[in-house]
């Protein structure tokens, strides 16, 4: 009888940190890092820059900005119906696979408002509006559509438009140091072709399952679903199962993984890391206990930035434009913890202010 290895929370933590480039910063181009991570949560436009700074050695924000303006990465509604920064290749390969989930989540919020509205007609009307190739904001789309469908209201129709028809948010939104509203353009116009169609073999689903494990594993099927929001992946996982190895967590759940993916010694030291708001290293699991205590698991959902100490969420942090960083501990810090947090805080302050400020205040630990 084959014995299945059980991985405790610390072992899972170190595996996740290694794959997220949070145990050691990686020497990778930004494009390769975005691809490996399966994209970065980007509803706050500047946060992906912090996410890559914490993961890449010598990261230059201008590199990511150039990828965006050169159309090699895009900002689009994708995983969990949230805005993600993904490679253009992934946007084209994955968008159609997300269509049904995007509509389901839209209706989960606005089913009442959209009752009686034919979403296929809304999609056709949206494509007609965008046929001139001009970018539009969601309010502009919503106002135009509300002339035909007045009951849902412009705001709901604007949100529906960017879900029903594949679009990207154009720069300068998402460019380093720029403040700009979200102007949307059809994926086909911005990237030169329509997203890939679905196929019978579910090529996109299989690829997503393997890519998720490379960046987040070992993980359960529920964790994969928590990352992307897709409920229809069991068949895709089953199709690649022969390529995977199996473990158990302390709850007895089956965890799947790539055979050669890193699973470091649980006692491997983990440096302090400052994570951006909505970082997927925290959000992309159904069971987040490998990285955050249950008492604090809502922090990232609420958009608070997290500080990892010994690989776990131990504080939140804020910053000001002049490069001042404030850290609020969630647990008692040792003197060594405070020193390491302050030093990494000075580094992130310098990054955010282009070297103009390195002020860090670590508040008192809770009693």
Residue pairs with C-beta under 8 A, 6 or more apart in sequence:
4 246
4 247
4 248
4 254
5 247
5 248
6 247
6 248
6 249
6 250
7 15
7 218
7 247
7 248
7 249
7 250
7 255
7 263
8 249
8 250
8 266
9 249
9 250
9 289
9 290
10 266
10 311
11 263
11 266
12 218
12 249
12 255
12 290
13 266
13 270
13 290
13 291
13 311
13 312
14 23
14 263
14 264
14 265
14 266
14 268
14 270
14 311
15 217
15 218
15 261
15 262
15 263
15 264
16 22
16 216
16 281
16 290
16 291
17 23
17 264
17 270
17 281
17 308
17 311
18 24
18 262
18 263
18 264
19 214
19 215
19 216
19 217
19 261
19 262
20 37
20 55
20 215
20 216
20 281
21 28
21 33
21 55
21 56
22 54
22 55
22 270
22 273
22 281
22 308
22 311
23 264
23 268
23 270
23 271
23 311
24 271
25 54
25 55
25 56
25 57
26 33
26 55
26 56
26 57
27 56
27 57
27 58
28 36
28 56
29 63
30 52
30 56
30 59
30 63
30 64
30 67
31 67
31 72
31 73
31 87
33 52
33 55
33 56
34 40
34 52
34 64
34 67
34 73
34 85
34 86
34 87
35 87
35 89
35 90
36 214
36 215
37 55
37 215
37 280
38 79
38 86
38 90
38 208
38 211
38 212
38 215
38 227
38 280
39 78
39 79
39 84
39 85
39 86
39 87
39 90
39 280
40 47
40 48
40 51
40 52
40 84
40 85
40 86
40 279
40 280
41 47
41 48
41 79
41 82
41 83
41 84
41 85
41 277
41 278
41 279
41 280
41 283
42 48
42 75
42 83
42 84
42 85
42 174
43 82
43 83
43 278
44 276
44 277
44 278
44 303
45 75
45 173
45 174
45 178
45 180
46 174
46 176
46 177
47 276
47 277
47 278
47 279
48 64
48 85
48 174
48 276
49 59
49 61
49 64
49 176
49 276
50 274
50 275
50 276
50 305
50 348
50 351
50 352
51 275
51 276
51 279
52 59
52 64
53 59
53 61
53 348
53 351
54 273
54 274
54 275
54 276
54 348
61 176
61 177
62 176
64 73
64 176
65 171
65 175
65 176
67 73
68 74
68 75
68 85
68 171
68 174
68 175
69 171
69 175
71 88
71 190
71 191
72 87
72 88
73 85
73 86
73 87
73 88
74 85
74 86
74 87
74 88
74 91
74 168
74 169
74 187
74 190
74 191
75 83
75 84
75 85
75 168
75 169
75 173
75 174
76 83
76 84
76 86
76 91
76 95
76 166
76 167
76 168
76 169
76 187
77 83
77 84
77 102
77 162
77 163
77 167
78 84
78 86
78 91
78 94
78 95
78 98
79 98
79 227
79 228
79 229
80 105
80 227
80 228
80 229
81 101
81 102
81 105
81 106
81 163
81 229
82 278
83 169
85 174
86 94
88 191
91 168
91 187
91 191
91 195
92 187
92 191
92 193
92 195
92 196
93 195
93 196
93 204
93 207
94 195
94 204
94 208
95 166
95 187
95 195
95 196
96 166
96 195
96 196
96 197
96 198
96 204
97 198
97 202
97 204
97 205
97 208
97 230
98 228
98 229
98 230
100 232
101 228
101 229
101 230
101 231
102 163
102 164
103 119
103 163
103 164
105 163
105 229
106 114
106 159
106 160
106 163
106 164
107 114
110 152
110 156
110 159
110 160
113 151
113 152
113 153
113 156
114 152
114 156
114 160
116 151
117 149
117 151
117 152
119 160
119 164
122 145
122 149
122 157
122 160
122 161
122 164
123 164
123 165
125 145
125 148
126 141
126 145
126 161
126 164
126 165
127 165
127 186
129 136
129 141
129 144
129 145
130 136
130 165
130 167
130 185
130 186
130 189
133 185
133 186
133 189
135 170
135 183
135 184
135 185
136 144
136 183
136 184
137 158
137 181
137 182
137 183
137 184
138 155
138 158
138 159
138 161
138 162
138 182
138 184
139 154
139 155
139 158
140 158
141 157
141 158
141 161
141 162
141 184
142 153
142 154
142 155
142 156
142 157
142 158
142 159
142 161
143 154
143 158
145 154
145 157
145 158
145 160
145 161
146 152
146 153
146 154
146 157
149 157
152 160
161 167
161 184
162 184
165 186
166 186
166 187
166 188
166 194
166 195
167 184
167 185
167 186
167 187
168 184
168 185
168 187
168 190
168 191
169 182
169 183
169 184
170 183
170 184
170 185
170 190
171 178
171 180
172 178
172 180
173 180
173 181
173 182
173 183
187 194
187 195
188 194
196 204
198 204
201 239
202 235
202 236
202 239
205 230
205 232
205 233
205 235
205 236
206 236
206 239
206 240
208 224
208 228
208 230
208 233
208 236
209 224
209 233
209 236
209 237
209 240
210 240
210 243
210 258
212 219
212 224
212 227
212 228
212 284
213 219
213 224
213 244
213 256
213 257
213 258
213 261
214 258
214 261
216 223
216 227
216 280
216 284
216 285
217 255
217 256
217 257
217 258
217 261
218 247
218 255
218 256
218 257
218 261
218 263
219 255
219 256
219 257
219 285
220 249
220 253
220 254
220 255
220 256
220 286
220 287
221 233
221 234
221 237
221 256
222 253
222 286
222 287
223 284
223 285
223 286
223 287
224 233
224 237
225 231
225 233
225 286
226 283
226 284
226 285
226 286
227 280
227 283
227 284
227 285
237 256
241 256
243 258
243 259
244 256
244 257
244 258
244 259
245 256
245 257
245 258
245 259
246 254
246 255
246 256
246 257
247 254
247 255
247 256
247 257
248 254
248 255
249 255
249 287
251 287
253 287
257 263
270 308
270 310
270 311
271 340
271 344
272 307
272 308
272 309
272 337
272 340
272 341
272 343
272 344
273 307
273 308
273 344
274 305
274 306
274 307
274 308
274 317
274 344
274 345
274 348
275 281
275 282
275 305
275 306
275 307
275 308
276 305
277 300
277 303
277 304
277 305
278 300
278 301
278 303
279 300
279 306
281 291
282 288
282 291
282 292
282 297
282 300
282 306
282 313
283 300
283 301
285 291
288 297
291 308
291 311
291 312
291 313
292 299
292 300
292 306
292 312
292 313
293 312
293 313
296 313
296 330
299 306
299 313
299 316
300 306
304 316
305 316
305 317
305 318
306 313
306 315
306 316
306 317
307 313
307 314
307 315
307 316
307 317
307 327
307 341
307 344
308 314
309 315
309 333
309 337
309 340
309 341
313 330
314 329
314 330
314 331
314 333
314 337
315 327
315 328
315 329
315 330
315 333
315 341
316 327
316 328
316 330
317 325
317 326
317 327
317 328
317 345
317 348
318 325
318 326
318 328
319 325
319 326
319 348
319 349
319 352
321 353
322 353
322 356
322 357
322 359
323 349
323 350
323 352
323 353
323 356
323 357
323 358
323 359
324 349
324 357
324 359
324 360
324 361
325 345
325 346
325 348
325 349
325 352
325 359
325 360
325 361
326 360
326 361
326 363
327 341
327 342
327 345
327 360
327 361
327 362
327 363
328 363
329 362
329 363
329 364
329 365
329 366
330 366
331 365
331 366
332 365
332 366
333 341
333 362
333 365
338 362
341 362
342 360
342 362
345 360
345 362
346 358
346 360
347 358
349 357
349 358
349 359
349 360
350 357
350 358
